[in-house]
Amino acid sequence: MTIRKLEPHLVNQIAAGEVIERPASAIKELVENALDAGASLITVQLREGGRSLIAVTDNGVGMSREDLELAVERHATSKLPENDLFNIQTLGFRGEALPSIGSVSRLHLTSRLQGSEEAWLLKVEGGDKKPPIPASHPHGTHIEVKDLFYATPARLKFLKSPPTELSHAVELLNRLAMSHPAVAFKLLADQRVVFDYKPCASLQERLSQVMGTEFSDNALPLEMSRGDILLKGFISLPTFNRANAAHQYLFVNGRPVKDKLLQGAVRAAYQDFLASNRYPLLALFVEIPREDVDVNVHPAKTEVRFRDSGLVRGTLVSALKQTLAGASQKTATTINFQAMRAFRSEPMQQLSLSPVCHPRPFEGGEHGDPVASLDSRFRGNDTRGSSSFAHHSSNYALEEEPLSLPSLPLETPPLGFAKAQLHETYIVAQTEEGLVIVDQHAAHERLVYERLKADMGHVKRQPLLIPEVIELGESDLQPLKEILEDLLALGLVVEPFGEKALLVREIPALLGEVDLQGLMRDLADEVKDMGGPLSLKERLAEILSTCACHHSVRAGRKLSIEEMNALLRQMEKTAHSGQCNHGRPTYVELKRADMEKLFGRR
């Protein structure tokens, strides 16, 4: 077989297959070039989702005639002045985007250099470059990509419908708009304005434009530095969540990325607050020295590789948990709005109010601790808990010190004083500014879970009658050997056994019967991908969550006024009591102004 060099147009088409997967890929390259050119206004126009036309106009520095001719040549770029692939200070740098696009479409570039009196137009059709000709154009650049993939018809069959391709373009542009809030972005699709983002003075303002004011109202600001790593952005309250991770936006040095390490860190930080099928909304920006991150690991530059992935992941998890801890009693405003809509839309049904006396100060006294009393009442009667943790439940009774209120309180506590119990499920409390409705089961579930977590510092281990030998390949064995101390802290006693195996002597008692072979393989995969034993932590957290659910006060349990007030006071001093372990709110608050609106008083 004879070896020969490929023709230049074939080389460009192969490169296009790596870089230009769909219209959104071409838009990404063109818009990133506009941003690198210092544009403050970028307009994108599409027809048929970008299949028949992609037009990108910017007011950047523009290009001269000579620059235009070089821009469509392979491996020509202005982005690497020092020829250092590990000191990349721009978004685009590969030097093959324009020739790749020109090889599979009809590419028209019109540009006028800042300070120049003349503009030039250059055309490339199916890889055939025409000489530049004079044109009329203001300062900046206008690029048209017509009939994408017309030169490679086989690629056309892989494109989705125009609305689907448009949705990919919108997601891409939203990410770029978030990372450049001072730049104005406008998108038109088939002569319809999809969005028109004006320049913003702050990141939060741009996030409100892109993700909506609901996110802004329910977002927590995050900022933390560790060494040379700086984290900033906004994350949603756990009770403000979605059914998928589409609204999680991650950036590294201003570059939008989709990184497994960062996504795993987010999942680990929220695992105590959300069910496995719910996801928080967030926009996180990681700033890290350029020499510590490789952005040249994927042709489309959507993935990165960190020199010290464990440090980055640990910093992100710590920052997320610290931020969430600062708003542990807060719930999403959307919950209150939903309650208001429910009150307005449904006629008031007859309420089943448990008879209670007027709120009064309570003390331990002869009645003992109300919370402990409550705990003993439900624990003694509930038989629905799984037998696998029946022997653990008695260790987690809410045996708090006796709680009491002063006879004449100087001020109303945040969650107010209990007034009634509705349907033996919900506690109604009067606050200084309105009322609070508490789901007694969800609230107590969080209290029990936090108590269980506190005791996790002393994980009970169960020795195996016969230690189990786990045989693993070298690629799985080495990562696990590096985290044996971490596994020991979680109750898993493992030691090397020969050259190709591990010996498991003890396991966390809460795990019960477990497939150790599968567990160790999962742990190995996640250590390689995420930098830590996430599977074991998640399994233990899931068991604790289930245990807390089965050993919490149930709906339908009548509570005394002392027990209701004790539960409220306990919520006020317990971290993350605004939501249960599954991300559901534990209470809904209605301000006095909200109630006045319900009855037309304002």
C-alpha positions in Angstrom: 0.0 0.0 0.0 1.4 3.4 -1.0 1.6 6.2 1.5 0.7 9.6 0.2 0.0 13.1 1.7 -3.7 14.1 1.8 -4.9 17.1 -0.3 -5.3 20.3 1.7 -9.0 20.4 1.3 -9.3 16.8 2.7 -7.1 17.8 5.7 -9.5 20.8 6.3 -12.6 18.6 6.0 -11.1 16.1 8.5 -10.3 19.0 10.9 -13.9 20.2 10.4 -15.2 16.8 11.5 -13.3 17.3 14.8 -14.2 20.9 15.4 -17.5 21.5 13.6 -20.0 19.0 14.7 -23.1 21.1 14.2 -24.1 24.8 13.6 -23.5 25.5 17.3 -19.9 24.4 16.9 -19.3 26.9 14.1 -21.1 29.7 16.1 -18.8 28.9 19.1 -15.6 29.4 17.1 -16.8 32.6 15.4 -18.2 34.2 18.6 -15.0 33.3 20.6 -13.0 35.0 17.9 -15.1 38.1 18.2 -14.6 38.1 22.0 -10.9 37.7 21.5 -11.0 40.7 19.2 -12.3 42.8 22.0 -15.9 43.2 20.7 -18.4 44.9 23.0 -21.4 44.1 20.8 -22.0 40.7 19.1 -25.0 39.9 16.9 -25.7 36.4 15.7 -28.3 35.7 12.9 -29.5 32.2 12.0 -31.7 30.6 9.4 -33.0 27.0 9.8 -31.1 26.6 13.1 -27.9 27.6 11.3 -28.1 25.1 8.5 -28.6 27.6 5.7 -27.1 30.7 7.4 -24.9 31.7 10.3 -24.0 35.4 10.4 -21.8 36.8 13.2 -21.2 40.6 13.4 -18.9 42.2 15.9 -17.3 45.6 16.6 -13.9 44.3 17.5 -10.5 45.4 16.2 -11.2 43.9 12.7 -8.7 42.5 10.2 -6.6 43.9 7.4 -6.4 42.4 3.9 -3.3 40.4 4.8 -4.9 39.1 8.0 -8.0 38.0 6.1 -5.9 35.9 3.7 -4.0 34.3 6.6 -7.0 33.7 8.7 -8.4 31.0 6.4 -5.1 29.2 6.1 -4.4 26.1 8.2 -2.4 26.5 11.4 -2.4 30.3 11.2 -3.3 32.2 14.4 -2.8 35.4 16.3 -3.6 33.7 19.6 -0.1 32.3 20.5 2.3 35.1 20.4 4.9 33.1 22.5 4.2 29.7 21.0 3.2 28.4 24.4 0.3 26.0 24.4 0.2 26.1 28.2 -0.1 29.8 28.5 -3.3 30.4 26.5 -4.9 33.7 27.3 -7.7 33.6 24.7 -10.8 31.6 24.0 -9.8 30.5 20.5 -6.3 29.4 19.6 -6.3 26.3 17.4 -5.8 28.2 14.2 -8.0 25.9 12.1 -11.6 27.0 12.8 -12.0 29.3 9.8 -10.4 27.0 7.2 -12.3 24.1 8.6 -15.6 26.0 8.3 -14.7 27.2 4.9 -14.0 23.7 3.7 -17.6 22.5 4.4 -19.6 25.7 3.6 -19.7 29.0 1.7 -17.7 31.3 4.0 -17.8 35.1 3.5 -15.6 37.3 5.7 -15.9 41.1 5.6 -13.7 43.1 7.9 -12.3 46.6 8.5 -9.4 47.1 10.8 -9.7 49.8 13.5 -8.2 53.0 12.2 -8.3 51.9 8.6 -10.2 53.6 5.8 -11.0 50.5 3.8 -12.8 47.2 4.3 -12.2 43.9 2.5 -14.3 40.9 1.6 -12.9 37.4 1.2 -14.9 34.3 0.1 -14.1 30.6 0.6 -16.4 28.1 -1.0 -15.9 24.4 -0.3 -12.2 25.1 0.5 -11.7 27.2 -2.7 -10.3 30.6 -1.6 -11.0 33.7 -3.7 -8.8 36.8 -3.7 -10.0 39.6 -1.3 -12.0 42.4 -2.9 -12.8 45.9 -1.5 -16.1 46.2 0.4 -18.1 48.6 2.5 -18.2 47.9 6.2 -17.9 49.7 9.6 -15.0 48.9 12.0 -15.2 45.3 13.0 -16.0 42.0 11.3 -19.0 40.3 9.7 -18.8 36.6 8.9 -21.4 34.6 7.0 -21.5 30.8 6.9 -23.9 29.7 4.2 -25.1 26.2 3.5 -23.2 24.5 6.2 -21.9 21.0 5.2 -23.0 21.5 1.6 -19.5 20.2 0.6 -19.9 17.1 2.7 -23.5 16.0 2.2 -23.1 12.9 4.4 -22.8 15.2 7.5 -26.2 16.8 6.7 -28.1 13.7 7.6 -26.7 13.9 11.2 -28.1 17.3 11.8 -31.3 17.5 13.9 -34.4 19.6 13.3 -34.0 23.4 13.1 -35.6 23.9 16.6 -33.1 21.4 18.1 -30.1 23.0 16.5 -31.3 26.4 17.6 -31.6 25.2 21.2 -27.9 24.1 21.1 -27.0 27.5 19.7 -29.0 29.3 22.5 -27.3 27.2 25.2 -23.9 27.9 23.8 -24.4 31.7 23.5 -25.9 31.8 27.0 -22.8 30.3 28.4 -20.5 32.8 26.6 -22.8 35.7 27.6 -22.5 34.6 31.3 -18.7 34.7 31.1 -18.7 38.1 29.5 -21.3 40.2 31.2 -19.9 43.5 29.9 -20.5 42.4 26.3 -23.9 42.9 24.6 -25.3 39.7 22.8 -28.2 39.6 20.4 -29.5 36.5 18.7 -32.0 36.4 15.8 -33.4 33.2 14.4 -35.4 33.4 11.1 -35.7 37.2 11.7 -37.2 36.7 15.2 -35.3 38.1 18.2 -34.6 35.2 20.5 -32.8 37.3 23.1 -31.1 40.7 23.4 -28.8 41.0 26.3 -27.7 44.5 27.1 -24.2 45.1 28.8 -24.3 44.4 32.5 -22.4 46.0 35.4 -22.3 42.8 37.4 -22.4 39.0 37.0 -25.6 38.7 38.9 -27.4 41.0 36.5 -26.3 38.9 33.6 -27.3 35.7 35.3 -30.8 37.3 35.8 -31.0 38.0 32.1 -30.0 34.4 31.2 -31.4 32.3 34.0 -34.3 34.4 35.0 -35.1 36.6 38.1 -36.3 33.5 40.0 -32.7 32.2 40.0 -31.4 35.6 41.1 -34.0 35.7 44.0 -33.0 32.2 45.1 -29.3 32.2 44.6 -26.5 32.4 47.1 -23.3 34.3 46.3 -20.2 32.2 46.5 -16.6 33.4 46.7 -13.6 31.5 48.1 -9.9 31.3 47.5 -7.4 28.6 48.4 -3.9 29.1 47.4 -3.9 30.1 43.7 -7.4 28.9 43.1 -10.3 31.4 43.2 -13.9 30.4 43.1 -16.8 32.8 42.6 -20.4 32.6 41.3 -23.9 31.9 42.4 -25.6 28.7 43.5 -29.3 27.9 44.1 -30.9 27.1 47.4 -31.5 23.3 47.6 -35.3 23.9 47.5 -34.8 25.6 44.2 -33.9 22.7 41.9 -34.6 21.1 38.5 -35.1 17.6 37.2 -31.8 17.7 35.1 -28.4 19.4 35.2 -29.0 21.6 32.2 -28.9 24.7 34.3 -25.5 24.0 35.8 -22.9 26.3 34.2 -19.2 25.8 34.9 -16.3 28.0 33.7 -12.6 27.7 34.0 -10.6 30.9 33.4 -13.6 32.3 31.6 -14.0 29.3 29.3 -17.3 27.4 29.4 -16.6 23.7 30.1 -18.4 20.5 30.9 -16.1 18.7 33.3 -16.8 15.5 35.2 -14.6 16.5 38.1 -16.5 19.7 38.7 -19.9 18.1 38.2 -19.0 15.4 40.7 -17.9 18.1 43.2 -21.3 19.7 42.9 -23.1 16.4 43.3 -21.0 15.6 46.4 -21.7 19.1 48.0 -25.5 18.8 47.5 -25.9 15.1 48.3 -27.3 15.8 51.8 -30.0 18.2 50.5 -31.3 16.8 47.2 -32.8 13.5 46.0 -30.6 11.8 43.4 -32.9 12.8 40.6 -32.9 16.5 41.4 -30.2 19.1 40.5 -29.3 22.6 41.7 -29.0 25.6 39.4 -25.6 27.3 39.5 -23.0 29.4 37.6 -19.5 28.8 39.0 -16.3 30.4 37.8 -12.9 28.8 38.6 -9.8 31.0 38.2 -6.6 29.0 38.3 -3.0 29.7 37.1 -2.9 28.8 33.4 0.1 26.5 33.8 -2.0 24.4 36.2 -4.8 23.6 33.7 -4.6 22.1 30.2 -7.4 23.4 27.9 -6.0 21.7 24.8 -7.4 18.2 25.5 -10.5 18.4 23.3 -10.8 19.8 19.8 -13.9 21.8 20.8 -12.2 23.0 24.0 -15.1 21.9 26.2 -13.0 19.8 28.5 -10.0 20.6 30.6 -7.5 18.7 32.7 -6.2 20.0 36.0 -2.6 19.4 37.3 -4.0 18.8 40.9 -7.5 17.6 40.4 -7.9 16.6 44.0 -7.2 20.2 45.2 -9.6 21.7 42.8 -12.4 19.3 43.7 -11.8 19.6 47.4 -11.8 23.4 47.2 -15.1 23.4 45.2 -16.8 21.0 47.6 -15.7 23.0 50.6 -16.8 26.3 49.1 -20.2 24.9 48.2 -20.9 23.4 51.6 -19.7 26.5 53.4 -22.0 28.7 51.3 -25.0 26.4 51.8 -24.3 26.3 55.6 -24.7 30.1 55.6 -28.3 29.9 54.5 -29.3 26.7 56.2 -32.8 27.9 57.3 -33.6 29.7 54.1 -36.1 28.2 51.5 -36.9 29.2 47.9 -39.2 32.1 47.3 -41.0 30.1 44.7 -42.4 27.9 47.4 -44.2 30.9 48.9 -45.5 31.9 45.5 -46.8 28.4 44.9 -48.6 28.6 48.3 -50.2 31.9 47.3 -51.4 30.5 44.0 -52.8 27.5 45.8 -54.7 29.7 48.2 -56.1 31.8 45.3 -57.0 28.9 43.0 -58.7 26.5 45.3 -61.7 27.2 47.5 -60.9 27.0 51.2 -61.8 23.5 52.5 -62.9 22.9 56.1 -59.7 22.6 58.1 -59.2 20.0 60.7 -57.7 21.9 63.6 -56.3 20.0 66.5 -57.6 21.6 69.6 -54.7 23.3 71.4 -54.6 25.9 74.2 -53.1 29.3 73.7 -49.3 29.2 73.3 -47.6 29.4 76.6 -44.0 29.1 77.8 -43.0 25.5 78.4 -40.3 24.0 80.5 -38.7 20.6 81.1 -40.2 20.4 84.6 -42.4 17.4 85.3 -43.1 16.8 81.6 -39.4 16.4 80.7 -38.0 17.5 77.4 -40.8 18.0 74.8 -38.5 17.0 71.9 -37.3 13.8 73.6 -41.0 13.1 74.5 -41.9 13.5 70.9 -39.1 11.3 69.8 -40.0 8.5 72.2 -43.6 8.6 71.2 -43.0 8.0 67.5 -40.1 5.7 68.0 -42.1 3.4 70.2 -44.9 3.0 67.7 -43.3 3.1 64.3 -42.6 -0.3 62.9 -42.0 0.6 59.3 -38.3 1.2 59.6 -36.1 -1.3 57.8 -34.7 -4.1 59.9 -31.2 -3.4 58.6 -31.0 -0.3 60.8 -33.3 -1.3 63.6 -30.4 -1.9 65.9 -29.0 1.6 65.1 -32.2 3.6 65.6 -32.1 3.6 69.4 -28.7 5.4 69.2 -30.2 8.4 67.5 -33.0 9.6 69.7 -33.3 13.3 70.0 -32.2 13.5 73.5 -31.5 17.2 73.6 -31.1 19.2 76.8 -34.4 20.4 78.2 -35.7 23.3 76.2 -37.6 26.2 77.7 -38.8 29.7 76.8 -38.8 32.7 79.1 -42.2 33.5 80.5 -42.2 36.9 78.8 -40.2 36.6 75.6 -38.6 39.8 74.5 -39.0 39.0 70.8 -40.7 36.4 68.6 -38.4 33.7 67.4 -37.8 33.4 63.6 -40.3 30.5 63.2 -42.8 32.0 65.7 -44.9 30.2 68.3 -47.2 27.3 67.5 -50.9 28.1 67.3 -52.5 24.9 65.8 -51.9 21.6 64.1 -53.7 21.0 60.8 -54.7 17.5 59.8 -52.3 16.2 62.4 -49.5 16.8 59.8 -48.8 20.6 59.6 -47.9 23.0 62.4 -49.2 26.5 62.1 -47.1 29.1 63.8 -47.5 32.9 64.1 -44.4 34.9 63.4 -43.7 38.6 63.9 -44.4 39.3 60.2 -47.0 36.6 59.3 -47.4 32.9 59.7 -45.4 29.7 59.0 -46.7 26.3 58.1 -44.3 23.4 59.0 -44.4 19.9 57.6 -43.8 18.1 60.9 -42.4 14.9 59.2 -40.0 16.7 56.8 -38.8 19.0 59.6 -38.1 16.2 62.1 -36.5 14.1 59.4 -33.9 16.8 58.9 -33.3 17.1 62.6 -32.7 13.3 62.9 -30.5 13.2 59.8 -28.2 16.0 61.1 -27.9 14.0 64.4 -27.0 10.9 62.4 -24.4 12.8 60.4 -22.8 14.2 63.6 -22.4 10.6 64.8 -20.8 9.6 61.5 -17.5 10.9 62.9 -17.4 7.6 64.9 -18.5 5.2 62.2 -19.3 1.7 63.6 -17.5 -1.0 61.7 -18.6 -4.6 61.2 -15.7 -7.1 61.0 -16.3 -9.7 58.2 -16.3 -13.3 59.4 -14.2 -14.2 56.5 -12.2 -11.3 55.0 -13.0 -10.9 51.3 -10.3 -10.8 48.6 -11.1 -8.3 45.8 -9.1 -8.9 42.6 -8.7 -5.8 40.5 -6.7 -4.7 37.5 -3.7 -2.4 37.9 -5.7 0.6 36.6 -8.3 0.1 39.4 -5.9 -1.2 42.1 -3.5 1.8 42.2 -6.1 4.5 42.7 -7.6 2.6 45.7 -4.3 2.1 47.3 -3.8 5.9 47.4 -7.0 6.4 49.4 -6.9 3.6 52.0 -6.9 6.2 54.9 -10.0 7.9 53.5 -11.8 4.6 53.3 -10.8 3.8 56.9 -12.3 7.1 58.0 -15.6 5.9 56.4 -15.5 2.5 58.1 -14.0 0.4 55.3 -10.9 -1.4 56.4 -8.9 -2.4 53.3 -5.3 -3.5 52.9 -3.2 -4.6 49.9 -3.2 -8.4 49.3 -0.5 -9.5 46.9 0.2 -7.6 43.7 -3.3 -7.7 42.1 -5.8 -7.7 45.0 -7.1 -6.0 48.1 -8.3 -7.6 51.3 -11.5 -6.2 52.9 -11.6 -6.9 56.6 -14.3 -4.6 57.9 -17.2 -2.6 56.4 -19.4 0.2 57.8 -22.1 -1.5 59.9 -24.8 0.6 58.3 -24.1 -1.0 54.9 -25.5 -4.4 55.9 -25.2 -6.9 53.0 -23.3 -5.3 50.1 -21.7 -6.4 46.9 -18.1 -5.6 47.8 -16.7 -6.5 44.4 -19.0 -4.0 42.7 -18.5 -1.4 45.4 -14.7 -1.5 45.1 -14.9 -1.2 41.3 -17.3 1.8 41.6 -14.9 3.4 44.1 -12.0 2.9 41.8 -13.8 4.5 38.8 -14.9 7.5 40.9 -11.4 8.0 42.4 -10.1 8.2 38.8 -12.8 10.5 37.6 -13.6 12.5 40.6 -10.6 12.3 42.9 -12.5 10.7 45.9 -14.6 7.8 47.1 -17.9 9.3 46.3 -19.8 6.0 46.0 -19.2 5.0 49.6 -20.0 8.4 50.9 -23.2 8.5 48.9 -24.3 5.0 50.0 -23.8 5.9 53.6 -25.6 9.2 53.2 -28.5 7.4 51.5 -28.7 4.9 54.3 -28.7 7.6 56.9 -31.3 9.5 55.0 -33.6 6.5 54.8 -33.0 5.8 58.5 -33.9 9.4 59.4 -37.0 9.2 57.2 -38.2 6.0 58.9 -37.5 7.2 62.4 -39.0 10.6 62.2 -42.4 11.7 63.5 -45.0 10.7 61.0 -47.9 12.6 59.4 -51.0 11.9 61.3 -49.3 12.1 64.7 -51.1 14.5 67.1 -48.6 16.8 68.8 -48.9 18.8 72.0 -48.3 22.5 71.9 -45.0 21.9 73.8 -43.8 19.4 71.2 -44.7 21.7 68.3 -42.8 24.6 69.9 -39.9 22.4 70.7 -39.7 21.3 67.1 -39.7 24.9 65.9 -36.9 25.9 68.3 -34.9 22.9 67.3 -35.3 23.8 63.7 -34.0 27.3 64.4 -30.7 26.0 65.7 -30.2 23.1 63.3 -28.2 23.5 60.1 -30.1 23.1 56.8 -33.5 22.8 58.5 -35.1 24.7 55.7 -35.4 21.5 53.6 -35.5 17.8 54.3 -32.9 15.3 53.0 -34.7 15.0 49.7 -34.8 18.7 48.9 -38.4 19.3 49.9 -39.1 22.4 51.9 -39.8 21.9 55.6 -41.9 25.0 55.9 -43.8 27.7 53.9 -43.9 31.3 55.1 -46.6 33.8 54.3 -45.9 37.4 55.2 -48.7 39.6 56.6 -48.6 41.5 53.3 -49.2 38.2 51.4 -52.3 37.5 53.5 -53.6 41.1 53.0 -53.3 40.5 49.2 -55.3 37.3 49.5 -58.2 39.2 51.1 -57.9 42.3 48.9 -56.6 44.6 51.6 -53.8 45.8 49.4 
